[in-house]
Amino acid sequence: MRSMKKRNSAYVVFVFLFLMACSNDSPHSETKKGISNIVLKKDYSRQVDSCKQLLENGIIVLRSGNDAISSMFAQLNKTDKTFSHCGIAFEENNKWFVYHAIGGEDNPDEKLRKEPFETFVGVSHNLGFGICKYALVDEKQKKLNAIVTDWYQKKIPFDMEFDLQSNDRLYCAEMVFKAFNQTFNTDSFFSITNHKGFKYVSTDNIFINKDAQLLCHLVY
């Protein structure tokens, strides 16, 4: 228990220190790109079901967590700070699941996680979510699925150091980034954020792209 708390504390301290460094940026370092097609909550369960109909294998699901850590992660986005976390959805036995890399108290063993779509976007721990699509033919969907399920079976742990150079650990946006890179045999499917020499992938790198389609954005 003590070691877990120590890891969680290190996790918080890393993000806090990194954000303190980011706060020295000039106002012109960000170009805000607002998200359109926002759906405001009336009957959120009905709206979630409606968004669920948009899912396809290999689609990216983004969410806005309602806790302090999620808020800090959202601040790492340079262009759009809407989303704090992301994963990849696949249908299995007529149910939709989201594979994602997460650490901290939400996932004590820090292994790559697989959650039902409804749990991943649940209103109890989120402010909202979005669904982002890239055009994937069946062959690419299958390859992407094979890569992600292989990592899941290998129980790849969360990357506390946010190190893009290592492949034995992954953080959320890094998992999406590297899965798509391997699927398309490239190293630049998404852009990378470079802050004062530190390179990382943030959630806005994942959905702000000329080839991306943000199919829905539900706000709770």
Secondary structure per residue as TSV (DSSP state, phi and psi in degrees):
chain	resnum	aa	ss	phi	psi
A	1	M	-	360.0	-41.9
A	2	R	H	-63.1	-41.4
A	3	S	H	-66.6	-35.8
A	4	M	H	-65.5	-43.9
A	5	K	H	-62.5	-36.9
A	6	K	H	-64.5	-42.6
A	7	R	H	-64.7	-41.9
A	8	N	H	-63.4	-39.1
A	9	S	H	-64.9	-42.5
A	10	A	H	-61.8	-37.3
A	11	Y	H	-60.9	-47.8
A	12	V	H	-66.8	-43.9
A	13	V	H	-62.4	-42.0
A	14	F	H	-58.9	-49.1
A	15	V	H	-64.7	-41.9
A	16	F	H	-61.0	-47.6
A	17	L	H	-64.1	-39.0
A	18	F	H	-66.2	-39.7
A	19	L	H	-66.8	-35.5
A	20	M	H	-61.2	-38.8
A	21	A	H	-67.0	-39.3
A	22	C	H	-65.4	-28.9
A	23	S	T	-66.5	-11.5
A	24	N	T	-82.9	-4.5
A	25	D	S	-63.7	151.9
A	26	S	-	-76.8	160.1
A	27	P	G	-60.1	-24.1
A	28	H	G	-81.8	-1.8
A	29	S	G	-77.4	-13.4
A	30	E	-	-113.3	138.4
A	31	T	-	-119.5	104.7
A	32	K	-	-74.1	128.4
A	33	K	-	-118.2	107.0
A	34	G	-	-69.3	149.9
A	35	I	-	-92.1	131.6
A	36	S	-	-92.5	-168.9
A	37	N	S	41.2	47.5
A	38	I	E	-79.4	133.9
A	39	V	E	-109.1	114.5
A	40	L	E	-82.9	150.1
A	41	K	-	-69.5	130.5
A	42	K	S	-125.7	-64.0
A	43	D	S	-121.6	91.0
A	44	Y	H	-63.4	-33.4
A	45	S	H	-65.0	-39.0
A	46	R	H	-67.5	-38.8
A	47	Q	H	-67.5	-38.5
A	48	V	H	-62.0	-44.1
A	49	D	H	-61.2	-38.0
A	50	S	H	-65.3	-44.4
A	51	C	H	-65.2	-34.0
A	52	K	H	-59.8	-30.3
A	53	Q	T	-66.1	-15.4
A	54	L	T	-85.9	-8.7
A	55	L	-	-66.6	142.7
A	56	E	-	-138.0	158.1
A	57	N	T	-60.5	129.4
A	58	G	T	89.3	2.9
A	59	I	E	-76.1	151.8
A	60	I	E	-99.2	129.9
A	61	V	E	-110.4	125.9
A	62	L	E	-113.5	149.4
A	63	R	E	-139.9	159.6
A	64	S	E	-112.9	100.0
A	65	G	E	-66.7	151.9
A	66	N	S	-101.1	14.8
A	67	D	S	-106.9	171.8
A	68	A	H	-64.5	-40.3
A	69	I	H	-62.4	-44.0
A	70	S	H	-60.7	-41.1
A	71	S	H	-60.9	-40.0
A	72	M	H	-67.5	-40.6
A	73	F	H	-63.2	-38.9
A	74	A	H	-60.6	-31.7
A	75	Q	T	-69.6	-15.6
A	76	L	T	-73.8	-15.5
A	77	N	-	-71.8	131.0
A	78	K	S	-85.4	-30.7
A	79	T	S	-104.6	-45.2
A	80	D	-	-141.2	119.6
A	81	K	-	-96.4	23.3
A	82	T	S	-67.5	-47.7
A	83	F	-	-108.1	146.7
A	84	S	S	-112.8	-13.1
A	85	H	E	-153.2	156.1
A	86	C	E	-153.3	159.6
A	87	G	E	-156.4	-178.9
A	88	I	E	-120.5	132.9
A	89	A	E	-99.5	141.6
A	90	F	E	-141.2	148.6
A	91	E	E	-92.9	130.1
A	92	E	E	-137.6	121.0
A	93	N	T	53.4	46.2
A	94	N	T	65.0	19.7
A	95	K	E	-128.2	146.7
A	96	W	E	-97.8	131.4
A	97	F	E	-125.6	150.4
A	98	V	E	-115.4	124.2
A	99	Y	E	-92.5	131.6
A	100	H	E	-156.3	156.2
A	101	A	-	-103.3	124.9
A	102	I	-	-148.7	148.7
A	103	G	-	-124.4	-163.0
A	104	G	G	76.7	-163.2
A	105	E	G	-65.9	-26.3
A	106	D	G	-68.6	-19.8
A	107	N	S	-148.7	76.2
A	108	P	T	-56.0	-34.7
A	109	D	T	-82.8	-7.9
A	110	E	-	62.8	16.3
A	111	K	B	-85.2	153.8
A	112	L	-	-50.7	132.8
A	113	R	E	-111.0	150.6
A	114	K	E	-128.6	119.0
A	115	E	E	-130.1	148.1
A	116	P	E	-57.2	144.9
A	117	F	H	-52.4	-45.0
A	118	E	H	-61.9	-34.7
A	119	T	H	-72.4	-42.6
A	120	F	H	-59.3	-39.8
A	121	V	T	-100.1	10.7
A	122	G	-	-51.7	141.8
A	123	V	T	-68.5	-21.2
A	124	S	T	-67.8	-24.8
A	125	H	S	-131.0	15.0
A	126	N	E	-135.8	155.2
A	127	L	E	-94.9	-10.9
A	128	G	E	160.4	-179.5
A	129	F	E	-155.1	167.7
A	130	G	E	-139.9	159.6
A	131	I	E	-122.9	124.7
A	132	C	E	-119.6	130.5
A	133	K	E	-115.6	137.4
A	134	Y	-	-118.0	143.9
A	135	A	-	-66.4	116.1
A	136	L	-	-128.8	118.9
A	137	V	-	-72.9	166.8
A	138	D	H	-54.1	-40.6
A	139	E	H	-60.5	-43.1
A	140	K	H	-71.1	-36.3
A	141	Q	H	-60.6	-43.5
A	142	K	H	-67.1	-40.0
A	143	K	H	-66.4	-43.9
A	144	L	H	-60.9	-42.9
A	145	N	H	-62.6	-42.0
A	146	A	H	-62.8	-40.4
A	147	I	H	-64.9	-48.9
A	148	V	H	-68.2	-43.0
A	149	T	H	-68.0	-30.9
A	150	D	H	-64.5	-44.7
A	151	W	H	-62.5	-39.1
A	152	Y	H	-64.2	-44.4
A	153	Q	H	-66.0	-30.6
A	154	K	T	-81.4	-5.3
A	155	K	T	56.7	47.8
A	156	I	-	-57.3	127.0
A	157	P	B	-81.1	164.3
A	158	F	B	-69.6	141.8
A	159	D	-	-91.4	96.0
A	160	M	T	-67.5	-22.3
A	161	E	T	-93.8	-5.1
A	162	F	-	52.5	48.0
A	163	D	-	-100.3	108.0
A	164	L	T	-69.1	-18.4
A	165	Q	T	-78.3	-23.5
A	166	S	-	-93.9	147.9
A	167	N	S	-117.1	-1.6
A	168	D	S	-86.1	-7.6
A	169	R	S	-139.6	149.3
A	170	L	B	-141.4	138.8
A	171	Y	-	-100.7	174.2
A	172	C	H	-57.3	-56.7
A	173	A	H	-68.2	-31.3
A	174	E	H	-63.4	-39.5
A	175	M	H	-61.5	-46.3
A	176	V	H	-63.8	-45.8
A	177	F	H	-55.8	-51.6
A	178	K	H	-74.8	-31.0
A	179	A	H	-65.6	-43.6
A	180	F	H	-71.0	-37.7
A	181	N	H	-58.9	-46.1
A	182	Q	H	-66.0	-37.7
A	183	T	H	-62.4	-39.8
A	184	F	T	-102.4	9.4
A	185	N	T	52.0	53.4
A	186	T	-	-143.1	171.2
A	187	D	S	-118.4	12.6
A	188	S	-	-143.9	39.0
A	189	F	S	-62.0	-38.1
A	190	F	S	-115.7	159.9
A	191	S	-	-77.2	165.7
A	192	I	-	-120.0	141.3
A	193	T	E	-88.8	134.1
A	194	N	E	-120.0	110.9
A	195	H	E	-115.8	106.6
A	196	K	T	52.3	41.5
A	197	G	T	90.9	-11.7
A	198	F	E	-94.5	119.2
A	199	K	E	-100.9	132.6
A	200	Y	E	-152.2	165.2
A	201	V	-	-108.2	127.3
A	202	S	-	-109.9	171.0
A	203	T	H	-65.7	-31.1
A	204	D	H	-73.0	-23.0
A	205	N	H	-61.2	-29.7
A	206	I	H	-77.3	-39.3
A	207	F	H	-108.6	-10.2
A	208	I	-	-98.6	99.6
A	209	N	S	-162.2	142.6
A	210	K	T	-62.0	-23.0
A	211	D	T	-95.3	-1.6
A	212	A	-	-88.1	144.3
A	213	Q	E	-121.2	113.0
A	214	L	E	-84.0	103.0
A	215	L	E	-76.0	-33.2
A	216	C	E	-157.2	157.1
A	217	H	E	-143.0	110.7
A	218	L	E	-104.3	126.2
A	219	V	E	-106.1	125.7
A	220	Y	-	-81.6	360.0
